[in-house]
Amino acid sequence: MKIKLSLALASFWIAQGVLATGTDISIYPLSFDTKTQQWSIGKGQAVTNRDGYDNQASFALDGQSIFFSSNRSGAHTDIYQYQFFNGDIYQITNTPDESEFSPNETSEGLKYVVEQGVPHQSVWLQKGGKPRERAINSLIPSGYYAVHSKLGTLLWARYAHALYFEPKGQQADERHFVTDHVGRSIHVVPNQQRFSYVKKKMNGDQVVTVFDPIRKSHQEIVSLGSGNEDYAWSGQALTQSAWLFNLDGTELRAWRLEQKPSSTIPMSWQSVAEITPPSARHHSPYRIAVSPDNRYLTIVWNRN
């Protein structure tokens, strides 16, 4: 059931000081020049602009809306949806005693993490107006996840900062351990049967690494250098190549995944743009998401 957000009520919460400062989401037009192989972005527009937590944006499969996690009650987070055609925000979940995070629309329906669910912190699936159901069989407390429709689900264990892979139709346990010392940003590599994650090394380096669950192999592809640990892949509309996006401070940059990667880890990041904060209150951008058709990009900003 969708509940349209009341702007008056949201303003009331802010006026009463229930919500603290937090994070906001902005959306930017994105374009790619196939001749020059260069990316560019246009002027940003606020999806949210308020004190409080608005975060973890992800695009709907049709690229016409954004799902995100938001705390508008002062107690727990719910999932909301921002529609492009009218700019309205709708409430998707309404659970006063639970928090939902990491929304991701899949071919099966909308998946998200329930923090207080049973079992504790697991991935759930919601189809239309039906009651939610478990999306994985594993009992591993999962903070983040990435779903490949044919292969299964890669899980980021909340307390271990480790990855486990649950093959489709099976139940992940300790036998399905993949690796540890991993960042929270895990994804499916576009148009491939592989996943990606950030390996955090003892020397402080953070390296985007590709995991092949069929071959059970790992391949380091590029270091994030001084960039933050959050990254995103280009949408599946680019079938010839896949690109990584990352923020180094307020600089948006991109990196192309070579078809035949070398044995060394390149540092050939392409500078896309220096991003201007939405306001004087906004700073330190980090999370990124790219629409399936590569027409839009979202950025999460911290705010004072």
MIRORO-521788 format. One record per residue (C-alpha): residue in three letters; x negated, y negated, z negated. Coordinates in steps of 0.001 Angstrom, whole numbers, padded with zeros to 6 digits, always signed. Layout:
BEGIN
(pt Ala; (X; Y; Z)) ...
This chain:
BEGIN
(pt Met; (+000000; +000000; +000000)) (pt Lys; (-001402; -003397; +001022)) (pt Ile; (-000858; -006357; -001287)) (pt Lys; (-001488; -009781; +000223)) (pt Leu; (-003718; -011842; -002030)) (pt Ser; (-002066; -014830; -003636)) (pt Leu; (-004390; -017818; -003268)) (pt Ala; (-002560; -019596; -006058)) (pt Leu; (-003180; -016693; -008420)) (pt Ala; (-006823; -016508; -007401)) (pt Ser; (-007181; -020226; -008122)) (pt Phe; (-005531; -019685; -011508)) (pt Trp; (-008090; -017034; -012424)) (pt Ile; (-010929; -019352; -011478)) (pt Ala; (-009413; -022294; -013360)) (pt Gln; (-009040; -020168; -016480)) (pt Gly; (-012714; -019241; -016317)) (pt Val; (-011965; -015512; -016226)) (pt Leu; (-014350; -014917; -013341)) (pt Ala; (-018039; -015613; -013623)) (pt Thr; (-020293; -016768; -010796)) (pt Gly; (-021346; -013912; -008565)) (pt Thr; (-021478; -013126; -004851)) (pt Asp; (-019733; -014167; -001635)) (pt Ile; (-019430; -012749; +001878)) (pt Ser; (-019977; -014726; +005090)) (pt Ile; (-019475; -013551; +008676)) (pt Tyr; (-021513; -014622; +011713)) (pt Pro; (-021028; -014103; +015466)) (pt Leu; (-023796; -011855; +016782)) (pt Ser; (-025010; -011434; +020370)) (pt Phe; (-027697; -009471; +022189)) (pt Asp; (-029442; -010422; +025448)) (pt Thr; (-030158; -007176; +027272)) (pt Lys; (-032700; -008858; +029584)) (pt Thr; (-034853; -010437; +026915)) (pt Gln; (-033982; -007860; +024238)) (pt Gln; (-033350; -010734; +021839)) (pt Trp; (-030675; -011108; +019165)) (pt Ser; (-029023; -014382; +018172)) (pt Ile; (-026342; -015432; +015706)) (pt Gly; (-023877; -018300; +015563)) (pt Lys; (-022426; -020437; +012815)) (pt Gly; (-021239; -018578; +009751)) (pt Gln; (-017764; -018569; +008285)) (pt Ala; (-016822; -017755; +004706)) (pt Val; (-014862; -014567; +004117)) (pt Thr; (-014852; -015339; +000394)) (pt Asn; (-015788; -018502; -001455)) (pt Arg; (-015074; -018296; -005166)) (pt Asp; (-016656; -017521; -008513)) (pt Gly; (-016656; -013765; -009036)) (pt Tyr; (-017770; -010563; -007372)) (pt Asp; (-017095; -010129; -003625)) (pt Asn; (-019572; -007659; -002192)) (pt Gln; (-020349; -004471; -000213)) (pt Ala; (-018733; -005535; +003057)) (pt Ser; (-018250; -002930; +005797)) (pt Phe; (-016464; -003148; +009132)) (pt Ala; (-013363; -001233; +010124)) (pt Leu; (-013837; +001215; +012977)) (pt Asp; (-012096; -001130; +015430)) (pt Gly; (-014304; -004034; +014343)) (pt Gln; (-011278; -006243; +013665)) (pt Ser; (-011416; -006368; +009876)) (pt Ile; (-013757; -006038; +006919)) (pt Phe; (-013378; -003904; +003812)) (pt Phe; (-015105; -005059; +000644)) (pt Ser; (-015222; -004542; -003109)) (pt Ser; (-013952; -007401; -005259)) (pt Asn; (-013333; -008148; -008922)) (pt Arg; (-010289; -010420; -009120)) (pt Ser; (-008940; -009282; -012484)) (pt Gly; (-012026; -009879; -014599)) (pt Ala; (-012132; -006215; -015627)) (pt His; (-012473; -003852; -012649)) (pt Thr; (-013124; -003993; -008926)) (pt Asp; (-010679; -003012; -006183)) (pt Ile; (-010979; -002646; -002427)) (pt Tyr; (-009744; -005505; -000246)) (pt Gln; (-009444; -006012; +003511)) (pt Tyr; (-010096; -009229; +005443)) (pt Gln; (-008229; -009446; +008773)) (pt Phe; (-009890; -011387; +011588)) (pt Phe; (-006723; -012334; +013493)) (pt Asn; (-005156; -014342; +010676)) (pt Gly; (-007909; -014732; +008084)) (pt Asp; (-005736; -013124; +005403)) (pt Ile; (-007034; -010879; +002630)) (pt Tyr; (-005055; -007808; +001546)) (pt Gln; (-005502; -005672; -001543)) (pt Ile; (-005974; -001992; -000640)) (pt Thr; (-006438; -000375; -004069)) (pt Asn; (-004879; -001424; -007360)) (pt Thr; (-006330; +000530; -010284)) (pt Pro; (-006411; -001512; -013527)) (pt Asp; (-008508; +001099; -015370)) (pt Glu; (-010948; +002028; -012603)) (pt Ser; (-013445; +000332; -010296)) (pt Glu; (-013865; +001098; -006606)) (pt Phe; (-017040; +000363; -004674)) (pt Ser; (-018718; +001032; -001309)) (pt Pro; (-015690; +001114; +001047)) (pt Asn; (-016322; +002733; +004405)) (pt Glu; (-013685; +003503; +007026)) (pt Thr; (-014245; +006878; +008714)) (pt Ser; (-012324; +008958; +011238)) (pt Glu; (-010712; +010743; +008269)) (pt Gly; (-009611; +007558; +006510)) (pt Leu; (-011016; +005029; +004050)) (pt Lys; (-013705; +006390; +001738)) (pt Tyr; (-015018; +004693; -001396)) (pt Val; (-016687; +005390; -004738)) (pt Val; (-014559; +005466; -007913)) (pt Glu; (-016718; +004674; -010919)) (pt Gln; (-014389; +005997; -013632)) (pt Gly; (-012912; +008849; -011606)) (pt Val; (-012954; +012528; -012527)) (pt Pro; (-015581; +013801; -011896)) (pt His; (-017409; +010658; -012981)) (pt Gln; (-018453; +008379; -010113)) (pt Ser; (-017650; +010315; -006976)) (pt Val; (-016587; +009645; -003383)) (pt Trp; (-012860; +009596; -002627)) (pt Leu; (-010728; +009491; +000516)) (pt Gln; (-007561; +007483; +001065)) (pt Lys; (-005327; +008138; +004067)) (pt Gly; (-002683; +005507; +004666)) (pt Gly; (-000211; +005325; +001801)) (pt Lys; (-000982; +008811; +000494)) (pt Pro; (-002595; +009445; -002914)) (pt Arg; (-006378; +009502; -002759)) (pt Glu; (-008233; +012814; -002677)) (pt Arg; (-011816; +013843; -003221)) (pt Ala; (-014019; +013293; -000186)) (pt Ile; (-016876; +015524; -001349)) (pt Asn; (-017126; +018789; -003262)) (pt Ser; (-020251; +017890; -005220)) (pt Leu; (-020140; +017014; -008927)) (pt Ile; (-023275; +014867; -008589)) (pt Pro; (-022526; +011288; -009801)) (pt Ser; (-022779; +009386; -006535)) (pt Gly; (-023322; +005646; -006348)) (pt Tyr; (-023752; +005398; -002567)) (pt Tyr; (-023181; +007689; +000387)) (pt Ala; (-023394; +007991; +004175)) (pt Val; (-021015; +010168; +006188)) (pt His; (-021790; +011921; +009471)) (pt Ser; (-018545; +013304; +010895)) (pt Lys; (-020172; +016505; +012183)) (pt Leu; (-022962; +017158; +009684)) (pt Gly; (-021778; +016128; +006233)) (pt Thr; (-022488; +013520; +003559)) (pt Leu; (-025757; +012154; +002221)) (pt Leu; (-025368; +011248; -001470)) (pt Trp; (-027387; +008820; -003589)) (pt Ala; (-027403; +010142; -007147)) (pt Arg; (-026759; +007200; -009454)) (pt Tyr; (-028975; +008131; -012382)) (pt Ala; (-031766; +009859; -010492)) (pt His; (-032220; +007455; -007547)) (pt Ala; (-032475; +010631; -005494)) (pt Leu; (-030732; +011956; -002393)) (pt Tyr; (-028694; +015129; -001993)) (pt Phe; (-027134; +016344; +001230)) (pt Glu; (-023734; +018029; +001218)) (pt Pro; (-023227; +019925; +004496)) (pt Lys; (-019710; +019691; +005825)) (pt Gly; (-017478; +022211; +004042)) (pt Gln; (-020038; +023031; +001339)) (pt Gln; (-020768; +021776; -002181)) (pt Ala; (-024014; +019973; -002894)) (pt Asp; (-025964; +020944; -006005)) (pt Glu; (-029620; +021032; -007053)) (pt Arg; (-030380; +023306; -004091)) (pt His; (-029424; +020449; -001765)) (pt Phe; (-032016; +018001; -003114)) (pt Val; (-033522; +015870; -000332)) (pt Thr; (-035965; +013395; -001913)) (pt Asp; (-036367; +010933; -004784)) (pt His; (-037564; +007345; -005349)) (pt Val; (-034947; +006131; -002887)) (pt Gly; (-033236; +002755; -002533)) (pt Arg; (-029481; +002345; -002424)) (pt Ser; (-029252; +001521; +001292)) (pt Ile; (-028512; +004792; +003117)) (pt His; (-026938; +005050; +006581)) (pt Val; (-026267; +007227; +009590)) (pt Val; (-028616; +006400; +012470)) (pt Pro; (-026357; +005250; +015348)) (pt Asn; (-025629; +007891; +017993)) (pt Gln; (-027921; +010424; +016326)) (pt Gln; (-027646; +013412; +014010)) (pt Arg; (-029925; +011791; +011460)) (pt Phe; (-029682; +009619; +008368)) (pt Ser; (-031907; +006805; +007141)) (pt Tyr; (-032979; +005687; +003683)) (pt Val; (-035602; +003483; +002006)) (pt Lys; (-038477; +005347; +000380)) (pt Lys; (-039944; +003372; -002533)) (pt Lys; (-043651; +004097; -002804)) (pt Met; (-045916; +003920; -005824)) (pt Asn; (-047830; +000964; -004311)) (pt Gly; (-044611; -001063; -004078)) (pt Asp; (-044086; -000600; -000349)) (pt Gln; (-040556; +000131; +000865)) (pt Val; (-040379; +002207; +004031)) (pt Val; (-037289; +002978; +006084)) (pt Thr; (-037366; +006730; +006621)) (pt Val; (-035268; +008987; +008827)) (pt Phe; (-033953; +012308; +007515)) (pt Asp; (-032924; +015116; +009860)) (pt Pro; (-030700; +017549; +007890)) (pt Ile; (-030844; +020168; +010638)) (pt Arg; (-034646; +020346; +010745)) (pt Lys; (-034966; +019223; +007110)) (pt Ser; (-037604; +016748; +008231)) (pt His; (-038487; +013185; +007209)) (pt Gln; (-040093; +010513; +009383)) (pt Glu; (-041237; +007080; +008230)) (pt Ile; (-040295; +004521; +010880)) (pt Val; (-040943; +000995; +009581)) (pt Ser; (-041992; -000815; +006425)) (pt Leu; (-039720; -003530; +005058)) (pt Gly; (-042790; -005443; +003949)) (pt Ser; (-041663; -008454; +001915)) (pt Gly; (-038022; -007978; +002946)) (pt Asn; (-035350; -006834; +000522)) (pt Glu; (-034298; -003209; +000193)) (pt Asp; (-030946; -003624; +001959)) (pt Tyr; (-030773; -003143; +005715)) (pt Ala; (-028208; -002289; +008384)) (pt Trp; (-028155; -000616; +011782)) (pt Ser; (-026705; -002092; +014943)) (pt Gly; (-023303; -000744; +015981)) (pt Gln; (-022841; +002344; +018123)) (pt Ala; (-021981; +000226; +021178)) (pt Leu; (-025715; +000023; +021937)) (pt Thr; (-026233; +003526; +023297)) (pt Gln; (-029709; +002967; +024744)) (pt Ser; (-031380; +001980; +021507)) (pt Ala; (-030707; +001297; +017849)) (pt Trp; (-031823; -001767; +015916)) (pt Leu; (-032439; -002363; +012230)) (pt Phe; (-031471; -005661; +010596)) (pt Asn; (-033033; -006933; +007395)) (pt Leu; (-033438; -010156; +005435)) (pt Asp; (-036805; -011496; +004327)) (pt Gly; (-035740; -014373; +002122)) (pt Thr; (-033332; -016322; +004344)) (pt Glu; (-034919; -015077; +007570)) (pt Leu; (-032792; -012576; +009473)) (pt Arg; (-034935; -010181; +011470)) (pt Ala; (-034465; -007147; +013691)) (pt Trp; (-036526; -004098; +014615)) (pt Arg; (-035973; -001686; +017487)) (pt Leu; (-036087; +002067; +016943)) (pt Glu; (-038272; +003433; +019713)) (pt Gln; (-037074; +006434; +021668)) (pt Lys; (-040476; +008074; +021246)) (pt Pro; (-041808; +006762; +017930)) (pt Ser; (-045541; +006712; +017337)) (pt Ser; (-047266; +008383; +014433)) (pt Thr; (-048031; +005023; +012801)) (pt Ile; (-045629; +002693; +010998)) (pt Pro; (-045294; -000518; +013065)) (pt Met; (-044567; -003948; +011615)) (pt Ser; (-043114; -005513; +014786)) (pt Trp; (-040092; -007289; +013350)) (pt Gln; (-038308; -009754; +015646)) (pt Ser; (-037250; -012992; +013965)) (pt Val; (-033583; -013644; +014755)) (pt Ala; (-032812; -016798; +012781)) (pt Glu; (-033359; -018713; +009579)) (pt Ile; (-029996; -018501; +007823)) (pt Thr; (-028649; -021627; +006156)) (pt Pro; (-026810; -020930; +002886)) (pt Pro; (-023040; -021594; +003063)) (pt Ser; (-023337; -024211; +000307)) (pt Ala; (-025733; -025610; -002271)) (pt Arg; (-024441; -022988; -004698)) (pt His; (-025417; -020047; -002476)) (pt His; (-028856; -018447; -002391)) (pt Ser; (-030769; -015147; -002091)) (pt Pro; (-028881; -013286; +000675)) (pt Tyr; (-029279; -009532; +000730)) (pt Arg; (-026644; -007043; +001938)) (pt Ile; (-025936; -006905; +005691)) (pt Ala; (-023336; -005118; +007822)) (pt Val; (-022963; -005070; +011617)) (pt Ser; (-019696; -004464; +013471)) (pt Pro; (-019415; -001342; +015676)) (pt Asp; (-019307; -003520; +018811)) (pt Asn; (-022257; -005667; +017644)) (pt Arg; (-020190; -008858; +017862)) (pt Tyr; (-020331; -009746; +014176)) (pt Leu; (-022648; -009543; +011198)) (pt Thr; (-021835; -010069; +007528)) (pt Ile; (-024189; -011288; +004826)) (pt Val; (-023675; -011170; +001066)) (pt Trp; (-024910; -014263; -000776)) (pt Asn; (-025582; -014773; -004457)) (pt Arg; (-023988; -017911; -005905)) (pt Asn; (-024600; -020055; -008953)) 
